[in-house]
Amino acid sequence: MSTPRPVLYHCANARSFRVLWALEEMGLDYELVMLPFPPRVLAPQFLQQNPLGTVPLFVDGAVRMTESAAICHYLAARDSSNGWAVAPHEGAAFAAYLNALHFGEATLTFPQAVVLRYALFEPAERRQPQVAEDYSRWFLARLNAFAAVMGSEDYVAAGRFTVADISVGYALKLAQVSGLAAEFPPVIVDYWERLQARAGYQRAMAAQERAGIAQGVMPTEVQRG
Ligand SMILES: N[C@@H](CCC(=O)N[C@@H](CS)C(=O)NCC(=O)O)C(=O)O
């Protein structure tokens, strides 16, 4: 009997893109279920699968996970021979890997979610330009500090591409939607170009496009960036 494929519930260009990108980089087999954004409102039946109403939801047999960076690490760490994760025995590189894996979501993505909400998603009367401005500055200050630490390195840890680059890379992708990409420092401009040139990134972009058309779930103007 064949093992069922893992299922990724995804909205175009949302945080679930991290998982899609990881699956494509690793050449794993999976089923992609596209949802309109926000699923909580536009696909309320999804709440039965994930009461949080958020994407990603990743289902792999008995495994159910909802945090994008954790799912990427789960996929990467299962096969230590492939180098997608950094192992504890790699010393300081392991620490840099874990730091960047979490920095990508907690420090670089969260403030942009606030900017998007209070500058774009909320109806005009609930928008908060000062909040959007403050969190834009917050994001850029932390990104600049990160660029200084990264210096001339090609990747965020261990001198190779890992899922920590996917975590940070997604935050850079989101900055194209939040408008903050225009203020990237040069180190980050180069790094983001390096990541987008990867065949795995391009396959993930093509996969969401294909699945969106096949399932009749098209991204909104904001989601397209
Ligand atoms: N920390 C979670 C955040 C998940 C999350 O908030 N996803 C957003 C899409 S980017 C979502 O589903 N929002 C819909 C909602 O909040 O209703 C992760 O990294 O996966």
The ligand as an SDF file (V2000), in Angstrom:
LIG
                    3D

 20 19  0  0  0  0  0  0  0  0999 V2000
    3.4470   32.2270   12.8140 N   0  0  0  0  0  0  0  0  0  0  0  0
    2.6190   31.5740   11.8200 C   0  0  0  0  0  0  0  0  0  0  0  0
    1.6440   32.6110   11.2810 C   0  0  0  0  0  0  0  0  0  0  0  0
    0.5690   32.0140   10.3910 C   0  0  0  0  0  0  0  0  0  0  0  0
   -0.3220   33.1250    9.8410 C   0  0  0  0  0  0  0  0  0  0  0  0
   -0.7120   34.0720   10.5770 O   0  0  0  0  0  0  0  0  0  0  0  0
   -0.6680   33.0120    8.5510 N   0  0  0  0  0  0  0  0  0  0  0  0
   -1.4510   34.0480    7.9180 C   0  0  0  0  0  0  0  0  0  0  0  0
   -1.1010   34.1050    6.4240 C   0  0  0  0  0  0  0  0  0  0  0  0
    0.4480   34.8400    6.1220 S   0  0  0  0  0  0  0  0  0  0  0  0
   -2.9250   33.7200    7.9660 C   0  0  0  0  0  0  0  0  0  0  0  0
   -3.2770   32.5820    7.7230 O   0  0  0  0  0  0  0  0  0  0  0  0
   -3.7760   34.7260    8.2350 N   0  0  0  0  0  0  0  0  0  0  0  0
   -5.1900   34.5600    8.1700 C   0  0  0  0  0  0  0  0  0  0  0  0
   -5.8710   35.0140    9.4360 C   0  0  0  0  0  0  0  0  0  0  0  0
   -5.1880   35.4910   10.3590 O   0  0  0  0  0  0  0  0  0  0  0  0
   -7.0940   34.8890    9.4790 O   0  0  0  0  0  0  0  0  0  0  0  0
    3.5000   30.9640   10.7260 C   0  0  0  0  0  0  0  0  0  0  0  0
    4.6650   31.3610   10.5850 O   0  0  0  0  0  0  0  0  0  0  0  0
    3.0680   30.0590   10.0220 O   0  0  0  0  0  0  0  0  0  0  0  0
  1  2  1  0
  2  3  1  0
  2 18  1  0
  3  4  1  0
  4  5  1  0
  5  6  2  0
  5  7  1  0
  7  8  1  0
  8  9  1  0
  8 11  1  0
  9 10  1  0
 11 12  2  0
 11 13  1  0
 13 14  1  0
 14 15  1  0
 15 16  2  0
 15 17  1  0
 18 19  2  0
 18 20  1  0
M  END
$$$$
